[in-house]
Amino acid sequence: MPKSLSIADARNRLAKVVHDVETGPPVELTRRGRPVAMIVSVREFEMLAGARGSFASALRRFRKANGLKKAGIDPRLFRKLRDASPGREVKI
């Protein structure tokens, strides 16, 4: 469980809070007793942001690691699934 501080306490001891976060676990900030934010080290933030990234980059990594051929699926299967017709006429 992360250390928890009110925003006012964190503001009064900001230098110490930042030092503690650099060398230890994250700190949870609260407002009126409710959690509202976290302070994390740069190293932890970069790890979290890099691991998550965007959906598109995650999909590209997944496809690269688990290609259709590796799964035994012929990629040509998907070429005829989409309806190529222009669609219906819309009246405004």
N, CA, C and O of each residue as an XYZ file, in Angstrom:
368
protein
N       0.852     -1.185      0.000
C       0.000      0.000      0.000
C       0.897      1.247      0.000
O       1.807      1.355      0.823
N       0.645      2.179     -0.911
C       1.484      3.377     -0.977
C       1.225      4.304      0.213
O       0.159      4.280      0.829
N       2.218      5.103      0.505
C       2.076      6.126      1.538
C       1.028      7.120      1.057
O       0.959      7.419     -0.136
N       0.217      7.632      1.969
C      -0.853      8.548      1.609
C      -0.674      9.875      2.339
O      -0.439      9.902      3.547
N      -0.787     10.970      1.599
C      -0.673     12.314      2.172
C      -1.771     13.205      1.611
O      -2.204     13.036      0.471
N      -2.212     14.150      2.421
C      -3.131     15.149      1.885
C      -2.340     16.069      0.967
O      -1.116     16.155      1.067
N      -3.026     16.739      0.096
C      -2.358     17.673     -0.816
C      -1.658     18.769     -0.016
O      -0.548     19.174     -0.360
N      -2.297     19.248      1.046
C      -1.698     20.307      1.875
C      -0.402     19.812      2.523
O       0.597     20.531      2.524
N      -0.407     18.593      3.074
C       0.816     18.051      3.679
C       1.917     17.886      2.638
O       3.078     18.204      2.897
N       1.553     17.395      1.479
C       2.540     17.189      0.418
C       3.143     18.525     -0.019
O       4.343     18.614     -0.277
N       2.315     19.551     -0.100
C       2.810     20.875     -0.500
C       3.792     21.409      0.541
O       4.815     21.995      0.185
N       3.489     21.212      1.811
C       4.362     21.711      2.886
C       5.689     20.958      2.956
O       6.687     21.497      3.433
N       5.699     19.701      2.477
C       6.916     18.882      2.552
C       7.328     18.379      1.169
O       7.825     17.260      1.041
N       7.130     19.180      0.155
C       7.338     18.732     -1.221
C       8.729     18.172     -1.474
O       8.855     17.112     -2.087
N       9.769     18.847     -1.025
C      11.136     18.371     -1.288
C      11.351     16.976     -0.699
O      11.943     16.117     -1.352
N      10.881     16.744      0.520
C      11.029     15.436      1.149
C      10.181     14.384      0.435
O      10.628     13.253      0.244
N       8.967     14.748      0.042
C       8.085     13.806     -0.665
C       8.742     13.375     -1.977
O       8.753     12.188     -2.304
N       9.287     14.328     -2.723
C       9.944     14.001     -3.995
C      11.152     13.098     -3.748
O      11.357     12.130     -4.480
N      11.944     13.402     -2.737
C      13.097     12.556     -2.408
C      12.642     11.140     -2.053
O      13.232     10.163     -2.514
N      11.602     11.029     -1.238
C      11.092      9.706     -0.843
C      10.600      8.910     -2.048
O      10.820      7.702     -2.131
N       9.939      9.583     -2.971
C       9.410      8.900     -4.167
C      10.552      8.442     -5.071
O      10.466      7.380     -5.688
N      11.616      9.232     -5.154
C      12.773      8.846     -5.979
C      13.397      7.542     -5.500
O      13.874      6.742     -6.305
N      13.391      7.333     -4.191
C      14.075      6.172     -3.628
C      13.131      5.097     -3.105
O      13.586      4.047     -2.652
N      11.845      5.339     -3.159
C      10.905      4.372     -2.590
C       9.623      4.262     -3.382
O       9.588      4.556     -4.577
N       8.569      3.835     -2.707
C       7.283      3.620     -3.393
C       6.565      4.930     -3.715
O       6.925      5.981     -3.185
N       5.565      4.872     -4.570
C       4.773      6.057     -4.911
C       4.064      6.624     -3.675
O       3.939      5.955     -2.649
N       3.613      7.855     -3.799
C       2.852      8.505     -2.738
C       1.484      8.869     -3.301
O       1.372      9.462     -4.374
N       0.458      8.505     -2.561
C      -0.916      8.818     -2.952
C      -1.291     10.175     -2.357
O      -1.065     10.419     -1.172
N      -1.858     11.046     -3.172
C      -2.322     12.352     -2.688
C      -3.830     12.295     -2.498
O      -4.558     11.762     -3.335
N      -4.286     12.859     -1.374
C      -5.716     12.831     -1.081
C      -6.266     14.237     -0.921
O      -5.556     15.167     -0.538
N      -7.531     14.365     -1.218
C      -8.265     15.617     -0.973
C      -9.510     15.230     -0.185
O     -10.344     14.451     -0.647
N      -9.613     15.790      1.008
C     -10.720     15.462      1.914
C     -10.826     13.948      2.154
O     -11.919     13.390      2.253
N      -9.650     13.303      2.243
C      -9.607     11.874      2.538
C      -9.791     10.949      1.346
O      -9.695      9.730      1.491
N     -10.052     11.508      0.174
C     -10.257     10.679     -1.029
C      -9.028     10.740     -1.924
O      -8.499     11.827     -2.159
N      -8.557      9.597     -2.431
C      -7.398      9.594     -3.332
C      -7.709     10.337     -4.631
O      -8.745     10.105     -5.255
N      -6.800     11.235     -5.033
C      -7.011     12.009     -6.260
C      -5.838     11.947     -7.226
O      -6.005     12.227     -8.413
N      -4.639     11.581     -6.736
C      -3.462     11.562     -7.614
C      -2.371     10.711     -6.986
O      -2.420     10.371     -5.804
N      -1.380     10.375     -7.816
C      -0.215      9.629     -7.345
C       1.039     10.379     -7.776
O       1.090     10.961     -8.860
N       2.035     10.356     -6.919
C       3.353     10.868     -7.285
C       4.252      9.643     -7.424
O       4.402      8.863     -6.483
N       4.843      9.482     -8.597
C       5.727      8.343     -8.850
C       7.072      8.849     -9.349
O       7.185      9.976     -9.831
N       8.080      8.011     -9.229
C       9.403      8.386     -9.731
C       9.383      8.405    -11.259
O       8.518      7.795    -11.888
N      10.339      9.107    -11.837
C      10.453      9.157    -13.296
C      10.659      7.747    -13.848
O      10.065      7.382    -14.863
N      11.499      6.958    -13.181
C      11.765      5.586    -13.637
C      10.474      4.772    -13.694
O      10.222      4.072    -14.674
N       9.657      4.864    -12.642
C       8.410      4.110    -12.624
C       7.428      4.637    -13.664
O       6.736      3.854    -14.315
N       7.360      5.952    -13.827
C       6.473      6.528    -14.832
C       6.851      6.052    -16.229
O       5.985      5.646    -17.004
N       8.147      6.101    -16.554
C       8.590      5.655    -17.876
C       8.288      4.184    -18.093
O       7.921      3.778    -19.195
N       8.441      3.378    -17.038
C       8.129      1.960    -17.154
C       6.635      1.765    -17.426
O       6.255      0.976    -18.292
N       5.798      2.481    -16.690
C       4.351      2.360    -16.878
C       3.914      2.886    -18.247
O       3.109      2.250    -18.928
N       4.433      4.024    -18.644
C       4.048      4.612    -19.931
C       4.550      3.762    -21.088
O       3.846      3.581    -22.081
N       5.768      3.241    -20.960
C       6.318      2.414    -22.031
C       5.600      1.091    -22.159
O       5.409      0.593    -23.268
N       5.202      0.521    -21.049
C       4.519     -0.770    -21.079
C       3.129     -0.624    -21.671
O       2.620     -1.533    -22.328
N       2.536      0.501    -21.437
C       1.172      0.667    -21.907
C       1.148      1.182    -23.342
O       0.578      0.541    -24.225
N       1.759      2.325    -23.573
C       1.786      2.894    -24.914
C       0.393      3.075    -25.491
O      -0.597      3.052    -24.759
N       0.318      3.251    -26.768
C      -0.980      3.414    -27.422
C      -1.522      2.052    -27.840
O      -0.777      1.076    -27.919
N      -2.799      1.996    -28.102
C      -3.415      0.759    -28.553
C      -2.801      0.323    -29.883
O      -2.542     -0.862    -30.097
N      -2.572      1.284    -30.767
C      -2.022      0.954    -32.084
C      -0.632      0.329    -31.966
O      -0.326     -0.640    -32.660
N       0.207      0.881    -31.091
C       1.546      0.305    -30.946
C       1.479     -1.074    -30.300
O       2.253     -1.962    -30.657
N       0.567     -1.262    -29.359
C       0.398     -2.585    -28.738
C      -0.092     -3.595    -29.767
O       0.353     -4.742    -29.773
N      -1.007     -3.173    -30.638
C      -1.509     -4.070    -31.679
C      -0.401     -4.440    -32.661
O      -0.284     -5.597    -33.065
N       0.411     -3.457    -33.043
C       1.537     -3.758    -33.940
C       2.501     -4.755    -33.302
O       2.945     -5.695    -33.961
N       2.829     -4.557    -32.025
C       3.721     -5.499    -31.326
C       3.103     -6.896    -31.263
O       3.792     -7.897    -31.464
N       1.801     -6.957    -30.985
C       1.116     -8.245    -30.915
C       1.148     -8.947    -32.264
O       1.451    -10.137    -32.353
N       0.829     -8.193    -33.315
C       0.822     -8.789    -34.656
C       2.217     -9.266    -35.064
O       2.360    -10.308    -35.705
N       3.227     -8.509    -34.694
C       4.592     -8.892    -35.037
C       4.985    -10.175    -34.302
O       5.627    -11.053    -34.879
N       4.605    -10.277    -33.054
C       4.960    -11.448    -32.243
C       4.076    -12.658    -32.534
O       4.516    -13.798    -32.382
N       2.837    -12.417    -32.949
C       1.873    -13.497    -33.144
C       1.199    -13.380    -34.501
O      -0.018    -13.218    -34.583
N       1.973    -13.459    -35.545
C       1.429    -13.303    -36.892
C       0.400    -14.359    -37.252
O       0.317    -15.409    -36.615
N      -0.377    -14.068    -38.273
C      -1.405    -14.996    -38.729
C      -0.798    -16.320    -39.192
O      -1.337    -17.393    -38.919
N       0.324    -16.227    -39.891
C       0.961    -17.452    -40.377
C       1.388    -18.340    -39.211
O       1.265    -19.564    -39.265
N       1.894    -17.699    -38.155
C       2.318    -18.456    -36.972
C       1.124    -19.192    -36.345
O       1.273    -20.284    -35.797
N      -0.051    -18.579    -36.436
C      -1.265    -19.194    -35.899
C      -1.901    -20.170    -36.893
O      -2.902    -20.813    -36.578
N      -1.322    -20.279    -38.087
C      -1.867    -21.189    -39.086
C      -3.064    -20.637    -39.834
O      -3.878    -21.402    -40.350
N      -3.184    -19.302    -39.901
C      -4.308    -18.654    -40.584
C      -3.804    -18.026    -41.874
O      -2.814    -17.296    -41.876
N      -4.492    -18.316    -42.965
C      -4.131    -17.747    -44.259
C      -4.615    -16.301    -44.315
O      -5.820    -16.071    -44.219
N      -3.724    -15.313    -44.468
C      -4.124    -13.899    -44.487
C      -5.119    -13.563    -45.590
O      -5.865    -12.591    -45.471
N      -5.140    -14.348    -46.658
C      -6.086    -14.080    -47.757
C      -7.525    -14.273    -47.307
O      -8.447    -13.781    -47.959
N      -7.731    -14.978    -46.206
C      -9.068    -15.211    -45.668
C      -9.810    -13.904    -45.415
O     -11.026    -13.841    -45.600
N      -9.101    -12.864    -44.995
C      -9.722    -11.611    -44.592
C      -9.991    -10.660    -45.753
O     -10.699     -9.667    -45.584
N      -9.446    -10.944    -46.910
C      -9.601    -10.017    -48.043
C     -11.038     -9.907    -48.534
O     -11.434     -8.846    -49.017
N     -11.813    -10.944    -48.428
C     -13.175    -10.914    -48.964
C     -14.234    -10.730    -47.880
O     -15.427    -10.837    -48.166
N     -13.834    -10.464    -46.674
C     -14.793    -10.291    -45.590
C     -15.468     -8.925    -45.615
O     -16.620     -8.797    -45.198
N     -14.776     -7.922    -46.090
C     -15.331     -6.573    -46.106
C     -16.195     -6.368    -47.334
O     -15.826     -6.753    -48.443
N     -17.346     -5.758    -47.124
C     -18.251     -5.445    -48.217
C     -17.675     -4.267    -48.991
O     -17.518     -3.180    -48.434
N     -17.361     -4.464    -50.252
C     -16.737     -3.403    -51.060
C     -17.751     -2.510    -51.763
O     -17.362     -1.603    -52.497
N     -19.031     -2.745    -51.555
C     -20.041     -1.926    -52.228
C     -20.023     -0.504    -51.659
O     -19.597     -0.288    -50.524
N     -20.493      0.475    -52.466
C     -20.437      1.871    -52.016
C     -21.405      2.175    -50.885
O     -21.297      3.237    -50.272
N     -22.330      1.305    -50.586
C     -23.290      1.555    -49.511
C     -24.589      2.104    -50.036
O     -24.802      2.187    -51.245
N     -25.447      2.475    -49.128
C     -26.763      2.972    -49.549
C     -26.760      4.485    -49.668
O     -25.917      5.165    -49.082
N     -27.679      4.988    -50.406
C     -27.803      6.431    -50.572
C     -28.528      6.991    -49.344
O     -29.530      6.442    -48.887
N     -27.999      8.084    -48.832
C     -28.597      8.710    -47.655
C     -29.301      9.986    -48.096
O     -28.716     10.845    -48.756
N     -30.584     10.089    -47.713
C     -31.355     11.299    -48.057
C     -31.397     12.212    -46.833
O     -31.720     11.786    -45.725
N     -31.065     13.466    -47.067
C     -31.043     14.440    -45.961
C     -32.270     15.306    -46.010
O     -32.438     16.186    -45.166
